[in-house]
Structure formats: C-alpha cells, structure tokens
Amino acid sequence: MFSKIFGTSNDREVKRYRKRANQITALETTYQAMSDEELQSSFNALKQKVQNEEVKLDEDLNDSFAITREASRRTLNMRHHDVQLIGGMVLNDGRIAEMKTGEGKTLVASLPVILNAMKGKGVHVVTVNDYLASRDAQELEPLYNFLGFQVGAITGDLKDDGARKEQYNADITYGT
C-alpha cells in the first residue's frame, strides 16, 4: 500500500532524475542561440570554476550536460534525448544504467565523461574490447575536441611505449 501511494524507491529516483533532465532541457534554447565561440567560452568558464574549486561538479552538471548536448548536436549531428541525460546522471552517480544495443550508450557516456574531465585530471573510459575503445574514441573525438579536450585510445596493438604514454596523457582516454 505504501508503494502504491508514494511509489517505489526506484520510482522516486527516476522522478528526481527526470526533474533534473527537465531543468537541463530548459537551458537548451540559451545554448542553441550561442555561436560556437560563445558556447565554447561558456564551457571554458564552467571548467575554470571547477578547476579553481569555486563550484563542485554537481553544481555545474545541468549546464555541462546542456552544453554537451548542444555541442554534440553541432559536431556529431546527434542530440542527447532526455532518457540519455538520465542515463548520464545515473552513470555520474556511480550507478549502472542498463541499455540495449542501439540506445546510445556511447553518447550517454559522453555526458559524465565531459563533466568529470572538467577537473583537468584525466578521465579513463573502460570498454569491453579494443574495437569499442578505438571506435568510441574516434566517434566522440569531434565533440571532445570542440570542448577543448584531447582524446586517446589504448589498444592491444599499440606497442610503442611513447605512443602509449601519449594516449594515457590525453584528457580522456579509452581502453579495455
């Protein structure tokens, strides 16, 4: 009876995420109206606040996700759907989001990856195989570059220590 009135704990969590996704969507027109340079400048200002520890990542999540969504639309011609924003929030909270093939896991992951890369300490993305590490890094590279990040991929065929180190030193590194 209690769960019928108040919903399950999962229902309440989804409602909280959905509310935040709506807040992110409300920012969309602001960022759509900006030129590429203005959008990049807005993102760099957010990034600087995070690196100067003026704000915590969670405080910048809405703007970071909204800018990432718009930058993705411009660079990849792919716009994050609200359910993908929710998936990004779930991942950022250290949880697992189950998604089927073709539902945009690669795009979803870009949201918390970019948010956490704002710290300037490097982000590592682990995939299940070399193919996905290489593919995802290449697919998202235009988005990451647009926002000022370098991306690398560590695969089994990368034997040269210098080349491996270069990939590891990228702002965002994909691997297995």
Z-matrix of the N, CA and C atoms (Angstrom, degrees):
N
C 1 1.450
C 2 1.531 1 110.78
N 3 1.336 2 116.71 1 -42.57
C 4 1.461 3 121.61 2 -179.69
C 5 1.529 4 110.67 3 -57.85
N 6 1.344 5 116.35 4 -45.90
C 7 1.468 6 119.48 5 -177.84
C 8 1.528 7 111.82 6 -70.06
N 9 1.333 8 117.76 7 -25.83
C 10 1.459 9 119.90 8 176.41
C 11 1.522 10 110.61 9 -68.14
N 12 1.313 11 116.52 10 -35.04
C 13 1.463 12 120.85 11 -178.93
C 14 1.525 13 111.12 12 -81.08
N 15 1.312 14 116.48 13 -49.12
C 16 1.462 15 121.30 14 -172.97
C 17 1.523 16 113.83 15 -101.41
N 18 1.320 17 118.24 16 -10.23
C 19 1.459 18 121.45 17 -176.45
C 20 1.515 19 110.75 18 83.00
N 21 1.314 20 115.61 19 165.25
C 22 1.464 21 120.34 20 178.07
C 23 1.524 22 108.82 21 -77.27
N 24 1.318 23 116.11 22 168.21
C 25 1.470 24 118.98 23 177.81
C 26 1.526 25 109.77 24 -61.79
N 27 1.331 26 117.15 25 -34.95
C 28 1.463 27 120.48 26 176.91
C 29 1.529 28 110.87 27 -64.12
N 30 1.335 29 117.04 28 -42.66
C 31 1.467 30 120.80 29 177.82
C 32 1.525 31 110.77 30 -58.83
N 33 1.321 32 116.32 31 -42.09
C 34 1.469 33 120.45 32 -179.81
C 35 1.526 34 111.44 33 -66.54
N 36 1.336 35 116.74 34 -38.51
C 37 1.472 36 120.64 35 177.90
C 38 1.529 37 110.35 36 -64.71
N 39 1.322 38 116.43 37 -46.36
C 40 1.465 39 120.51 38 179.96
C 41 1.527 40 109.98 39 -61.58
N 42 1.318 41 116.66 40 -39.83
C 43 1.467 42 120.85 41 178.72
C 44 1.531 43 110.26 42 -62.07
N 45 1.318 44 116.66 43 -41.09
C 46 1.470 45 121.22 44 178.87
C 47 1.528 46 110.23 45 -64.39
N 48 1.334 47 116.72 46 -44.75
C 49 1.465 48 120.61 47 178.00
C 50 1.530 49 111.16 48 -64.60
N 51 1.328 50 116.55 49 -41.54
C 52 1.465 51 120.47 50 -179.49
C 53 1.532 52 110.57 51 -62.69
N 54 1.320 53 116.51 52 -39.36
C 55 1.468 54 120.63 53 178.03
C 56 1.530 55 110.11 54 -60.87
N 57 1.314 56 116.26 55 -43.13
C 58 1.466 57 120.12 56 -179.87
C 59 1.529 58 110.59 57 -68.99
N 60 1.325 59 117.72 58 -37.12
C 61 1.471 60 120.78 59 176.47
C 62 1.526 61 110.09 60 -61.35
N 63 1.322 62 117.07 61 -38.28
C 64 1.466 63 120.94 62 176.80
C 65 1.526 64 111.01 63 -64.55
N 66 1.328 65 117.17 64 -37.44
C 67 1.466 66 120.88 65 177.27
C 68 1.533 67 110.40 66 -65.03
N 69 1.322 68 116.51 67 -39.63
C 70 1.469 69 121.33 68 178.22
C 71 1.526 70 109.56 69 -65.21
N 72 1.318 71 116.61 70 -44.31
C 73 1.464 72 121.12 71 179.45
C 74 1.526 73 110.86 72 -62.08
N 75 1.317 74 117.51 73 -34.63
C 76 1.465 75 121.16 74 178.54
C 77 1.533 76 111.91 75 -63.31
N 78 1.324 77 117.24 76 -24.33
C 79 1.472 78 121.46 77 178.73
C 80 1.531 79 112.39 78 -82.80
N 81 1.317 80 116.64 79 -10.87
C 82 1.464 81 121.56 80 -171.17
C 83 1.525 82 113.28 81 -56.83
N 84 1.325 83 118.03 82 -46.55
C 85 1.468 84 119.83 83 -176.70
C 86 1.528 85 111.57 84 -64.32
N 87 1.316 86 116.96 85 -33.86
C 88 1.472 87 120.57 86 177.82
C 89 1.516 88 110.41 87 -60.07
N 90 1.325 89 116.61 88 -48.54
C 91 1.460 90 120.15 89 -176.59
C 92 1.526 91 112.61 90 -77.64
N 93 1.323 92 118.12 91 -28.41
C 94 1.464 93 120.55 92 176.72
C 95 1.523 94 111.15 93 -65.08
N 96 1.326 95 116.37 94 -32.66
C 97 1.464 96 121.11 95 -177.54
C 98 1.528 97 112.94 96 -74.37
N 99 1.315 98 117.60 97 -13.52
C 100 1.465 99 121.43 98 -176.74
C 101 1.527 100 111.58 99 -82.65
N 102 1.326 101 114.69 100 150.43
C 103 1.465 102 120.27 101 170.90
C 104 1.527 103 107.96 102 -72.39
N 105 1.319 104 116.67 103 169.29
C 106 1.467 105 120.04 104 176.72
C 107 1.523 106 110.62 105 -56.33
N 108 1.327 107 116.17 106 -44.50
C 109 1.465 108 120.67 107 -177.99
C 110 1.529 109 111.42 108 -64.02
N 111 1.322 110 116.85 109 -40.90
C 112 1.464 111 120.57 110 178.83
C 113 1.524 112 111.09 111 -66.41
N 114 1.327 113 116.20 112 -40.55
C 115 1.463 114 120.46 113 179.23
C 116 1.526 115 110.13 114 -63.90
N 117 1.325 116 116.41 115 -45.07
C 118 1.465 117 120.79 116 178.35
C 119 1.522 118 110.99 117 -64.02
N 120 1.317 119 117.12 118 -39.40
C 121 1.463 120 121.17 119 178.74
C 122 1.528 121 110.94 120 -64.63
N 123 1.323 122 116.81 121 -41.47
C 124 1.473 123 120.57 122 177.38
C 125 1.518 124 110.68 123 -62.05
N 126 1.335 125 116.16 124 -42.22
C 127 1.459 126 119.65 125 179.14
C 128 1.525 127 110.69 126 -65.60
N 129 1.326 128 116.66 127 -43.45
C 130 1.470 129 120.14 128 179.77
C 131 1.521 130 111.68 129 -62.45
N 132 1.333 131 117.18 130 -34.97
C 133 1.467 132 120.54 131 176.77
C 134 1.533 133 110.39 132 -65.01
N 135 1.337 134 116.99 133 -42.21
C 136 1.469 135 120.69 134 176.26
C 137 1.522 136 110.46 135 -61.63
N 138 1.332 137 114.95 136 -45.91
C 139 1.462 138 120.79 137 -178.25
C 140 1.534 139 110.52 138 -60.88
N 141 1.318 140 116.46 139 -41.16
C 142 1.467 141 120.23 140 -179.84
C 143 1.526 142 111.04 141 -64.36
N 144 1.328 143 116.97 142 -40.26
C 145 1.473 144 120.51 143 177.90
C 146 1.524 145 111.09 144 -61.35
N 147 1.323 146 116.07 145 -41.05
C 148 1.470 147 120.57 146 179.19
C 149 1.520 148 109.85 147 -65.52
N 150 1.330 149 116.73 148 -47.12
C 151 1.464 150 120.28 149 -177.68
C 152 1.525 151 112.45 150 -66.69
N 153 1.334 152 116.55 151 -30.13
C 154 1.469 153 120.68 152 176.77
C 155 1.523 154 112.11 153 -84.91
N 156 1.329 155 115.64 154 2.06
C 157 1.462 156 123.54 155 -179.51
C 158 1.529 157 112.65 156 58.07
N 159 1.340 158 115.57 157 32.27
C 160 1.461 159 121.03 158 174.87
C 161 1.524 160 110.61 159 -78.50
N 162 1.327 161 115.75 160 -27.60
C 163 1.465 162 122.14 161 177.91
C 164 1.519 163 108.87 162 -139.74
N 165 1.318 164 115.61 163 158.18
C 166 1.461 165 121.18 164 174.65
C 167 1.523 166 108.67 165 -91.05
N 168 1.318 167 115.20 166 157.78
C 169 1.465 168 119.72 167 -178.91
C 170 1.520 169 112.41 168 -53.67
N 171 1.326 170 117.19 169 -43.20
C 172 1.458 171 120.03 170 -176.90
C 173 1.526 172 111.63 171 -60.74
N 174 1.329 173 116.67 172 -31.14
C 175 1.461 174 120.24 173 179.12
C 176 1.523 175 111.32 174 -70.08
N 177 1.316 176 117.51 175 -26.48
C 178 1.460 177 122.37 176 -179.79
C 179 1.521 178 113.08 177 -98.15
N 180 1.341 179 117.97 178 -0.28
C 181 1.460 180 120.64 179 -174.73
C 182 1.522 181 112.17 180 -56.97
N 183 1.321 182 118.46 181 -47.43
C 184 1.461 183 120.12 182 -176.51
C 185 1.524 184 111.40 183 -58.97
N 186 1.334 185 116.55 184 -50.16
C 187 1.463 186 119.45 185 -179.38
C 188 1.521 187 111.31 186 -67.30
N 189 1.319 188 117.69 187 -41.07
C 190 1.463 189 120.61 188 179.08
C 191 1.523 190 110.92 189 -60.81
N 192 1.318 191 117.55 190 -46.87
C 193 1.465 192 121.02 191 179.41
C 194 1.535 193 110.52 192 -64.79
N 195 1.336 194 117.57 193 -40.33
C 196 1.468 195 120.49 194 -179.82
C 197 1.527 196 110.99 195 -65.72
N 198 1.330 197 117.05 196 -42.12
C 199 1.464 198 120.32 197 178.03
C 200 1.523 199 110.02 198 -67.25
N 201 1.324 200 117.13 199 -42.42
C 202 1.467 201 120.66 200 178.54
C 203 1.521 202 110.42 201 -60.91
N 204 1.317 203 116.74 202 -41.84
C 205 1.469 204 120.97 203 178.84
C 206 1.530 205 110.04 204 -59.32
N 207 1.335 206 116.37 205 -46.93
C 208 1.463 207 120.28 206 -178.90
C 209 1.528 208 111.47 207 -68.80
N 210 1.329 209 117.03 208 -41.64
C 211 1.467 210 120.55 209 178.33
C 212 1.531 211 110.38 210 -62.95
N 213 1.315 212 117.17 211 -37.55
C 214 1.463 213 121.49 212 177.47
C 215 1.525 214 110.69 213 -65.05
N 216 1.308 215 116.13 214 -41.33
C 217 1.469 216 120.17 215 178.08
C 218 1.529 217 110.08 216 -60.45
N 219 1.325 218 116.15 217 -41.27
C 220 1.466 219 120.41 218 -177.60
C 221 1.527 220 113.12 219 -74.86
N 222 1.311 221 117.42 220 -40.10
C 223 1.469 222 120.32 221 -172.69
C 224 1.525 223 113.72 222 -93.01
N 225 1.318 224 116.96 223 -33.30
C 226 1.465 225 121.07 224 -176.06
C 227 1.524 226 112.89 225 -111.39
N 228 1.333 227 115.30 226 -8.42
C 229 1.460 228 121.17 227 -173.80
C 230 1.531 229 110.92 228 59.52
N 231 1.342 230 115.36 229 33.97
C 232 1.469 231 121.93 230 176.98
C 233 1.528 232 108.23 231 -132.44
N 234 1.318 233 115.39 232 125.13
C 235 1.459 234 121.11 233 179.07
C 236 1.525 235 108.31 234 -106.13
N 237 1.319 236 116.42 235 131.00
C 238 1.465 237 120.59 236 177.37
C 239 1.530 238 109.37 237 -65.16
N 240 1.323 239 116.53 238 128.14
C 241 1.465 240 121.35 239 173.55
C 242 1.527 241 108.27 240 -77.97
N 243 1.331 242 116.40 241 162.43
C 244 1.465 243 120.13 242 -179.07
C 245 1.523 244 111.96 243 -56.16
N 246 1.329 245 117.34 244 -40.43
C 247 1.466 246 120.06 245 179.98
C 248 1.530 247 110.45 246 -64.06
N 249 1.330 248 117.58 247 -30.42
C 250 1.462 249 120.88 248 176.39
C 251 1.529 250 110.89 249 -73.63
N 252 1.330 251 117.31 250 -34.34
C 253 1.468 252 120.15 251 173.15
C 254 1.526 253 109.53 252 -60.64
N 255 1.327 254 115.95 253 -43.31
C 256 1.468 255 120.70 254 178.78
C 257 1.522 256 109.82 255 -62.44
N 258 1.330 257 117.26 256 -43.98
C 259 1.466 258 120.87 257 176.76
C 260 1.520 259 111.56 258 -58.30
N 261 1.327 260 117.27 259 -40.44
C 262 1.459 261 121.36 260 177.62
C 263 1.517 262 112.38 261 -64.02
N 264 1.327 263 116.28 262 -38.98
C 265 1.470 264 119.95 263 177.90
C 266 1.523 265 110.73 264 -66.97
N 267 1.326 266 115.83 265 -40.79
C 268 1.467 267 120.55 266 178.58
C 269 1.527 268 109.71 267 -59.89
N 270 1.332 269 116.88 268 -48.26
C 271 1.468 270 120.56 269 178.43
C 272 1.523 271 111.10 270 -61.30
N 273 1.321 272 116.98 271 -41.87
C 274 1.460 273 120.29 272 -179.62
C 275 1.522 274 111.82 273 -63.72
N 276 1.313 275 116.45 274 -27.70
C 277 1.469 276 120.85 275 177.13
C 278 1.527 277 112.05 276 -82.22
N 279 1.335 278 116.98 277 5.07
C 280 1.463 279 120.71 278 177.83
C 281 1.510 280 113.85 279 79.74
N 282 1.308 281 116.19 280 20.70
C 283 1.455 282 121.22 281 179.93
C 284 1.519 283 110.01 282 -106.73
N 285 1.309 284 115.83 283 172.87
C 286 1.457 285 121.70 284 179.49
C 287 1.520 286 108.66 285 -107.11
N 288 1.328 287 115.58 286 134.35
C 289 1.460 288 121.36 287 176.44
C 290 1.522 289 107.95 288 -114.88
N 291 1.321 290 116.70 289 118.64
C 292 1.464 291 120.30 290 179.63
C 293 1.520 292 109.46 291 -81.36
N 294 1.326 293 115.53 292 127.47
C 295 1.460 294 120.94 293 178.67
C 296 1.523 295 108.76 294 -137.56
N 297 1.318 296 115.80 295 145.85
C 298 1.463 297 121.11 296 179.94
C 299 1.526 298 110.29 297 -82.12
N 300 1.317 299 115.33 298 166.11
C 301 1.457 300 121.52 299 175.65
C 302 1.526 301 109.15 300 -57.20
N 303 1.321 302 115.97 301 131.62
C 304 1.456 303 120.98 302 177.51
C 305 1.510 304 115.51 303 88.32
N 306 1.329 305 118.26 304 0.35
C 307 1.461 306 120.48 305 -179.07
C 308 1.527 307 113.04 306 -90.45
N 309 1.327 308 117.05 307 2.02
C 310 1.457 309 119.48 308 171.51
C 311 1.508 310 116.48 309 95.31
N 312 1.322 311 117.16 310 36.51
C 313 1.475 312 120.03 311 179.30
C 314 1.526 313 111.52 312 -59.32
N 315 1.331 314 116.56 313 -41.16
C 316 1.461 315 120.69 314 -179.64
C 317 1.521 316 110.20 315 -60.57
N 318 1.322 317 116.88 316 -46.42
C 319 1.459 318 121.25 317 -179.86
C 320 1.527 319 111.13 318 -67.39
N 321 1.330 320 117.10 319 -40.00
C 322 1.468 321 121.33 320 177.70
C 323 1.523 322 110.49 321 -58.02
N 324 1.323 323 116.43 322 -45.72
C 325 1.469 324 120.77 323 -177.08
C 326 1.519 325 112.16 324 -62.42
N 327 1.337 326 117.61 325 -27.33
C 328 1.466 327 119.55 326 -179.28
C 329 1.526 328 112.21 327 -60.95
N 330 1.313 329 117.85 328 -29.08
C 331 1.470 330 121.05 329 -177.19
C 332 1.527 331 112.57 330 -65.07
N 333 1.350 332 119.34 331 -58.29
C 334 1.466 333 118.25 332 178.43
C 335 1.530 334 112.66 333 -70.45
N 336 1.336 335 117.46 334 -26.86
C 337 1.466 336 119.71 335 177.46
C 338 1.526 337 109.37 336 -62.49
N 339 1.320 338 116.93 337 -49.86
C 340 1.464 339 120.80 338 -179.80
C 341 1.519 340 110.61 339 -64.90
N 342 1.319 341 117.23 340 -43.66
C 343 1.464 342 120.34 341 178.65
C 344 1.521 343 110.83 342 -55.72
N 345 1.313 344 117.33 343 -48.10
C 346 1.465 345 120.87 344 -177.31
C 347 1.520 346 112.91 345 -75.98
N 348 1.326 347 117.84 346 -25.91
C 349 1.467 348 120.70 347 176.42
C 350 1.526 349 111.07 348 -67.95
N 351 1.324 350 117.26 349 -19.74
C 352 1.463 351 120.68 350 178.73
C 353 1.524 352 112.10 351 -60.39
N 354 1.314 353 118.04 352 -23.03
C 355 1.465 354 121.26 353 178.78
C 356 1.525 355 111.91 354 -66.54
N 357 1.337 356 116.60 355 -23.21
C 358 1.455 357 120.90 356 -179.62
C 359 1.514 358 114.13 357 79.84
N 360 1.322 359 117.10 358 19.29
C 361 1.469 360 120.94 359 -177.34
C 362 1.521 361 112.81 360 -110.37
N 363 1.311 362 117.58 361 6.21
C 364 1.458 363 121.28 362 -179.64
C 365 1.513 364 112.36 363 85.07
N 366 1.309 365 115.51 364 141.38
C 367 1.459 366 122.83 365 178.37
C 368 1.522 367 107.57 366 -128.28
N 369 1.322 368 116.18 367 134.19
C 370 1.460 369 121.51 368 177.01
C 371 1.519 370 108.65 369 -111.68
N 372 1.316 371 115.83 370 130.13
C 373 1.455 372 122.80 371 178.59
C 374 1.522 373 107.23 372 -111.71
N 375 1.322 374 116.63 373 122.34
C 376 1.463 375 121.57 374 -177.83
C 377 1.523 376 109.02 375 -100.78
N 378 1.333 377 115.62 376 127.10
C 379 1.459 378 121.86 377 176.64
C 380 1.530 379 108.54 378 -115.32
N 381 1.319 380 116.33 379 174.63
C 382 1.468 381 119.41 380 -174.94
C 383 1.519 382 113.96 381 -83.71
N 384 1.341 383 117.79 382 -16.42
C 385 1.465 384 118.85 383 178.94
C 386 1.531 385 110.58 384 -156.38
N 387 1.324 386 115.27 385 166.72
C 388 1.465 387 121.63 386 -178.34
C 389 1.524 388 112.28 387 -61.01
N 390 1.329 389 116.23 388 -37.87
C 391 1.460 390 120.13 389 -179.57
C 392 1.528 391 110.48 390 -57.64
N 393 1.336 392 116.83 391 -49.25
C 394 1.466 393 120.18 392 -178.56
C 395 1.525 394 111.79 393 -67.41
N 396 1.319 395 117.58 394 -37.14
C 397 1.466 396 120.39 395 178.05
C 398 1.524 397 109.89 396 -60.28
N 399 1.311 398 116.15 397 -47.90
C 400 1.460 399 121.15 398 -179.53
C 401 1.527 400 111.47 399 -67.17
N 402 1.333 401 116.50 400 -46.66
C 403 1.465 402 121.13 401 -178.44
C 404 1.518 403 111.73 402 -61.61
N 405 1.342 404 116.52 403 -49.04
C 406 1.460 405 120.05 404 -176.82
C 407 1.524 406 111.62 405 -64.50
N 408 1.325 407 117.15 406 -40.56
C 409 1.467 408 120.64 407 177.90
C 410 1.527 409 110.04 408 -61.71
N 411 1.329 410 116.77 409 -44.38
C 412 1.466 411 120.58 410 -179.75
C 413 1.524 412 111.78 411 -67.78
N 414 1.333 413 116.97 412 -42.84
C 415 1.465 414 120.23 413 -178.33
C 416 1.521 415 112.09 414 -63.68
N 417 1.319 416 116.64 415 -38.88
C 418 1.461 417 120.09 416 -175.14
C 419 1.523 418 113.74 417 -94.06
N 420 1.319 419 117.11 418 -5.20
C 421 1.468 420 120.12 419 -177.78
C 422 1.534 421 113.41 420 -55.19
N 423 1.347 422 120.14 421 -43.12
C 424 1.471 423 118.39 422 178.42
C 425 1.535 424 112.81 423 -59.55
N 426 1.319 425 117.08 424 -38.32
C 427 1.463 426 121.41 425 177.43
C 428 1.523 427 110.62 426 -65.73
N 429 1.323 428 116.60 427 -50.41
C 430 1.460 429 120.50 428 -179.21
C 431 1.524 430 111.20 429 -61.21
N 432 1.325 431 117.51 430 -43.55
C 433 1.464 432 121.19 431 179.54
C 434 1.524 433 111.38 432 -63.42
N 435 1.327 434 116.93 433 -40.05
C 436 1.463 435 121.58 434 178.85
C 437 1.528 436 110.66 435 -57.03
N 438 1.328 437 115.96 436 -36.54
C 439 1.464 438 120.92 437 -178.98
C 440 1.529 439 112.44 438 -92.14
N 441 1.320 440 116.79 439 8.92
C 442 1.459 441 121.00 440 172.69
C 443 1.512 442 115.85 441 90.11
N 444 1.323 443 117.65 442 16.13
C 445 1.461 444 121.28 443 -178.91
C 446 1.523 445 110.91 444 -107.64
N 447 1.323 446 115.41 445 144.38
C 448 1.460 447 121.92 446 172.01
C 449 1.528 448 107.34 447 -96.29
N 450 1.324 449 115.93 448 142.11
C 451 1.465 450 120.58 449 -178.35
C 452 1.520 451 109.48 450 -120.73
N 453 1.319 452 115.33 451 144.02
C 454 1.458 453 121.45 452 177.72
C 455 1.511 454 110.20 453 -133.75
N 456 1.324 455 115.28 454 166.05
C 457 1.466 456 121.09 455 177.40
C 458 1.519 457 108.73 456 -140.94
N 459 1.319 458 115.57 457 128.94
C 460 1.460 459 122.35 458 176.61
C 461 1.522 460 107.14 459 -101.62
N 462 1.320 461 116.22 460 116.12
C 463 1.461 462 120.89 461 178.35
C 464 1.520 463 109.07 462 -125.59
N 465 1.313 464 115.92 463 163.58
C 466 1.460 465 121.56 464 -176.64
C 467 1.515 466 114.07 465 -60.94
N 468 1.325 467 116.88 466 -27.13
C 469 1.466 468 119.30 467 -178.59
C 470 1.529 469 113.15 468 -83.96
N 471 1.313 470 117.06 469 -0.41
C 472 1.468 471 121.60 470 178.29
C 473 1.527 472 108.09 471 -90.14
N 474 1.320 473 116.26 472 95.01
C 475 1.473 474 121.82 473 -172.88
C 476 1.530 475 113.52 474 -95.72
N 477 1.322 476 117.23 475 -30.19
C 478 1.458 477 121.45 476 -176.44
C 479 1.532 478 110.39 477 -67.43
N 480 1.334 479 116.41 478 123.14
C 481 1.468 480 120.92 479 -177.18
C 482 1.525 481 112.24 480 -60.14
N 483 1.320 482 116.79 481 -38.66
C 484 1.463 483 120.34 482 179.31
C 485 1.517 484 111.77 483 -63.96
N 486 1.322 485 115.91 484 -42.57
C 487 1.467 486 120.83 485 179.01
C 488 1.526 487 110.71 486 -67.09
N 489 1.330 488 116.56 487 -40.36
C 490 1.473 489 120.17 488 178.02
C 491 1.524 490 110.23 489 -62.41
N 492 1.338 491 116.66 490 -43.82
C 493 1.466 492 120.86 491 -179.60
C 494 1.527 493 110.48 492 -62.05
N 495 1.327 494 115.89 493 -40.95
C 496 1.462 495 120.24 494 178.34
C 497 1.530 496 110.81 495 -59.80
N 498 1.330 497 116.69 496 -42.86
C 499 1.464 498 120.93 497 179.10
C 500 1.532 499 110.94 498 -65.60
N 501 1.331 500 116.37 499 -42.17
C 502 1.463 501 120.65 500 178.71
C 503 1.523 502 111.98 501 -63.93
N 504 1.317 503 117.25 502 -30.60
C 505 1.461 504 121.19 503 -177.75
C 506 1.523 505 113.69 504 -81.10
N 507 1.326 506 117.45 505 -3.39
C 508 1.462 507 120.52 506 177.52
C 509 1.528 508 109.26 507 -64.86
N 510 1.313 509 115.90 508 158.83
C 511 1.470 510 120.71 509 177.45
C 512 1.524 511 110.89 510 -62.47
N 513 1.330 512 115.33 511 -36.33
C 514 1.463 513 122.54 512 -178.63
C 515 1.521 514 107.12 513 -131.60
N 516 1.323 515 116.88 514 122.16
C 517 1.461 516 121.27 515 -177.08
C 518 1.521 517 110.29 516 -123.23
N 519 1.326 518 115.55 517 125.80
C 520 1.463 519 122.29 518 175.66
C 521 1.519 520 109.06 519 -96.40
N 522 1.310 521 116.78 520 143.28
C 523 1.459 522 121.41 521 178.57
C 524 1.512 523 110.86 522 -163.34
N 525 1.361 524 114.38 523 -174.27
C 526 1.467 525 119.39 524 -179.74
C 527 1.517 526 110.02 525 -117.54
